[in-house]
Amino acid sequence: MPTPFLGWPLRHLNRVARPKPSRLLYSVNHRRLGGLGIQDRPKQGSPAYQTLCPYGYHHFHLEWRPLTGGNMGYERTLSQGEVLRVVSWNIDSRAPGLANRASAAIHHLKDLFGDYLSRPMVVMPQEVRNHSLAAILAQRWVQSNFYVSAIESFQQPSTFMLVSKHLRFHIWFRVPLESRMGKEALCVDIEVSPCACKERIELPRKYLRLCTTHLELDSKSESESERNQLRSRQLTQISVLLHEPITEHKHIVGGIVGGDMNSTSPLHDVNDVELSDVWQQGAPECTPAQKHGQKDLAYGRAYGNTWAYQSEGSINHKRTNKLFSTGLETVALTEPQDLSGKVGRLGIGVKTRCAALGDVPRETKVIYESLIDYPFNYRFNAKPQPEAITKGVQEMREVWISDHFGIAIGVKIR
């Protein structure tokens, strides 16, 4: 079991390099691509998407730096037929101990997939906040193996992306969805080719598009039918991204979206959503009978369930975390803890330790949790009272990393 996260030296975060605002919007070297006629700049004033600048960790400088010049130079394209491992996991922003649990989640992935990634991989967490983001960025496994979509703190739960340094990326961007809660899709294009080569240039260039999202939450003011109709429209918007028309310079040959869909209904079974539910591609033809009151020791594996087994008081087990794909061949992976059809599940029964709070005023709890998650964050709080904080401490206790299971699949271009 990993040790609880208790912070790290200030210099590792204070020395994060900040890009100049004028260069923040670009993740590719436009001077290099200009000769090919590739235009990635969005139209002036277009609200369609926000281009992002990814970050890579520089071990010599001990800091995350923006990749304003594009790829680092040692990446390669994803060859046709090569398996890309994709992991999606809602790491739960509402439970206490954000940093401890996020750190433990990364340790769990490292234990499953190995300290050094010999094969390409993409990790797509949801519900990432400021404390959990800082903990993820501090992990040596992340620093050594991945580029990341952001290093700025998320005040609200957000999607996040980690892309293996094996891969040559093209562009990272966010797209707002039709939503009353500010939901969006986070996307990255990975270059693919018939062979794993560096210099071969063919037009149009081919890309695999990966997206992650967290669809609309439940609302008491709406019926279940109305909520699912909105989620289907959100999924339709993502489907449009994954089916982007071919241009003279760019061809999206396949795509996948993973995330917390917040529904067990078949959101993709509408005319406008031309996506395939990955779990249904290999789902069992029949499910085992279970007697009333009998404990499900397989945690709903036959049904592909991913939620409510690690939530206190919840008995409504569901398959809310899903993967939808188009133009791809999916294969089962051997690294996850178990398989439900083709989809691997992880984070099952995995716990970490965090501080338990006593019956103290709400203000004291908030201050104490911020100190545990982010020990030097006290300077952002208004005069915290150490004696009140100490009085609220009971003990370190074990908690589940998340109330959701993570899901994983291997994909390759047909």
Steps between C-alpha positions, in 0.01 A plus 500: 500500500645841408583737782256791551576814306624767742647751261827568325763774496373835385765533235345222292183701446622857533741447212234395249576685178218720373460558127447848365128561451541561128645151453271309733247419230726294279617143550673458164785677325309707243817618325599136439150399386437812296690360205258208490202731495368366829287758677417426865416852612126533574307769317515843659240522776382143444349348818523148356805388694790614714841380388722393790872496562608166651784466749799270536719449806867603472705292741804724471305809607263307731193670359209466261551708186259587219558325169457819300724364223296183450634153571833447675652327197533137609134399455374285219172451322261228610538226241195343345415180688695605811301480826449822696395446861224739614396544865205708622434556871280733704717559808221666707537865597248497786660261748766633741870448446515610136879496479542174691249320280636644174852398599378149583317478167824570312684241710227248415539568127877468531462164677273372223674638191862510616746763614630556147249506216641301211171534308299818435225593742247778566338564841182708522396589858181690577409713804853632539532802731784721623631271776468180298663666197800609708536147637486346150763740366733417791509126418827386347316243286299780339803724458701226329235356268241761403417837357205665676221729388533759778691603811270784610277430799139395436265671745213291363516127419643464150623251245872436459718314250836322525651393166797266478827660390528224240241676287521790259203723572356760269261724690330511843172684549183536708150529354204632706190280490134594522476512878363682801803392703785606270574149372758461224707250305880487525664368182841419354599386150770230474676457166478156341673346200538161327834459680659640819715757325603858573566681178254360252254772394181415314205729441243491633663403827306241699405538866334308779282730711460427871242679716393493861193654659270500800142530382223693675429418863156422639273795575189493716329749268506256207366153436729209422381507140587870461845446652577210267385699198749773593777243549422350161531845342833547677619163370381602153727806516795275586405262219524792256856562624593134449351502148667822386494519117819432308687810384795548267744473790321307775310172531353374830507124434352396835412621844400405851335684788517382859353641815224508756180505297280527812240266353432133446272575205624428145586862421660401169187326368371808318532588133756777538746311723700273272710345775541148630487412870827314554361288786212373284751377240612225737227487764400156632201347324342401831541619858523271804195469718536656843278424797335781693732629771800312363820706493645559155863401552580584136386864542258482208758377251237326289317831461809717454411702811737776604326699775348478849692200634737736681243759607366502855131420516452460124344178370408611146796353311543634148716505186540876474861509377515415132712503186360577154703456182488535124732369227706298749561140587481438876697234686495387862802588714673269746608766751166593669372318809221323314313500170133562426470402138788682332508783753749474784412632846739640760494678836290215645534485879809722496531727804733764636532690826380852575413704806163451669334808650303523820177686566633854452360812330483493119751785463757307700448189287559694179822652634626169630430311177685763298802466728503122473463504122728789427711569810635840394159623384445662838621834367186521284266458799401779734687452828454127566491402867738208573341418835153470342643284223677265741183453701323371190747217431399147591728263312627392162247262345478292186278621216434378148692683231175573317134406502547408132697218342736597223457343155762411239510378140753448225429667164668480161436646157335256264 
